[in-house]
Amino acid sequence: MRWSETARYEPGPAPAPRNTVKTTWQRVAENYFQRKHLRNKHPEEWEKCNRLRSENGSSSTPAKKQTTLPESFTNCVPYDKNGARWKAITEAITFYIATDMLPIYSVEKRGFNHMLKVLDARYVVPSRKYFADVALPHLYNTDIEPDTDPLEWWKLHQPNFPRLSLLAKKYLSIPATSAPSERVFSVGGGIVTCNRACLKPEVVDRLIFLAKNV
């Protein structure tokens, strides 16, 4: 059929563009044939690749799990002060302060807070007033039974508190009542009279001791 002079060429619809994105199976097949070609045609390079793969471990590394949005927000929110995790860390710090005899202001030092931030970023350290007024008294009350003899407790825990145990033995041995000391003064008044006003203090101490213990 001949074209007339007035006829115009009208092109048809353009062909659909080819999909240049490779599917997973195409990439696997391509990788397979490349490795096959390398093994058959280039054995030296193939052995070198295998040696490097064995040194570096598996060639296919597992994909890193992406953190979900709720998990990301949860990791930024501090622990609830009534929660079990916050209480457990606070009790551990309190025990650390008590057993190692550290000053309470250690919880406000920069290095201590940095260490806790690295270990658990969600934990917020309470103030030293909280440790002095709440945490340490709570540890003391839970660790010591009401009927426990204080001197026996300090004798048992002397290795943990060597200096405090000496002070406890010194001051806890003082009677809580003034009646015994008043009786001692009464005995001393009966010994040191006007007729025995020249007694030396050492002699008076011995006489009072013998009067109360013999």
Secondary structure in CASP SS format (residue, H / E / C, confidence):
PFRMAT SS
TARGET T0000
AUTHOR 0000-0000-0000
METHOD secondary structure of the structure
MODEL  1
M C 1.00
R C 1.00
W C 1.00
S C 1.00
E C 1.00
T C 1.00
A C 1.00
R C 1.00
Y C 1.00
E C 1.00
P C 1.00
G C 1.00
P C 1.00
A C 1.00
P C 1.00
A C 1.00
P C 1.00
R C 1.00
N C 1.00
T C 1.00
V C 1.00
K C 1.00
T C 1.00
T H 1.00
W H 1.00
Q H 1.00
R H 1.00
V H 1.00
A H 1.00
E H 1.00
N H 1.00
Y H 1.00
F H 1.00
Q H 1.00
R H 1.00
K H 1.00
H H 1.00
L H 1.00
R H 1.00
N H 1.00
K H 1.00
H C 1.00
P H 1.00
E H 1.00
E H 1.00
W H 1.00
E H 1.00
K H 1.00
C H 1.00
N H 1.00
R H 1.00
L H 1.00
R H 1.00
S H 1.00
E H 1.00
N H 1.00
G C 1.00
S C 1.00
S C 1.00
S C 1.00
T C 1.00
P C 1.00
A C 1.00
K C 1.00
K C 1.00
Q C 1.00
T C 1.00
T C 1.00
L H 1.00
P H 1.00
E H 1.00
S H 1.00
F H 1.00
T H 1.00
N H 1.00
C H 1.00
V C 1.00
P C 1.00
Y C 1.00
D C 1.00
K C 1.00
N C 1.00
G C 1.00
A H 1.00
R H 1.00
W H 1.00
K H 1.00
A H 1.00
I H 1.00
T H 1.00
E H 1.00
A H 1.00
I H 1.00
T H 1.00
F H 1.00
Y H 1.00
I H 1.00
A H 1.00
T H 1.00
D C 1.00
M C 1.00
L C 1.00
P C 1.00
I H 1.00
Y H 1.00
S H 1.00
V H 1.00
E H 1.00
K C 1.00
R H 1.00
G H 1.00
F H 1.00
N H 1.00
H H 1.00
M H 1.00
L H 1.00
K H 1.00
V H 1.00
L H 1.00
D C 1.00
A C 1.00
R C 1.00
Y C 1.00
V C 1.00
V C 1.00
P C 1.00
S C 1.00
R H 1.00
K H 1.00
Y H 1.00
F H 1.00
A H 1.00
D H 1.00
V H 1.00
A H 1.00
L H 1.00
P H 1.00
H H 1.00
L H 1.00
Y H 1.00
N H 1.00
T H 1.00
D H 1.00
I C 1.00
E C 1.00
P C 1.00
D C 1.00
T C 1.00
D C 1.00
P H 1.00
L H 1.00
E H 1.00
W H 1.00
W H 1.00
K H 1.00
L H 1.00
H C 1.00
Q C 1.00
P C 1.00
N C 1.00
F C 1.00
P H 1.00
R H 1.00
L H 1.00
S H 1.00
L H 1.00
L H 1.00
A H 1.00
K H 1.00
K H 1.00
Y H 1.00
L H 1.00
S C 1.00
I C 1.00
P C 1.00
A C 1.00
T C 1.00
S C 1.00
A H 1.00
P H 1.00
S H 1.00
E H 1.00
R H 1.00
V H 1.00
F H 1.00
S H 1.00
V H 1.00
G H 1.00
G H 1.00
G H 1.00
I H 1.00
V C 1.00
T C 1.00
C H 1.00
N H 1.00
R H 1.00
A C 1.00
C C 1.00
L C 1.00
K C 1.00
P H 1.00
E H 1.00
V H 1.00
V H 1.00
D H 1.00
R H 1.00
L H 1.00
I H 1.00
F H 1.00
L H 1.00
A H 1.00
K H 1.00
N H 1.00
V C 1.00
END
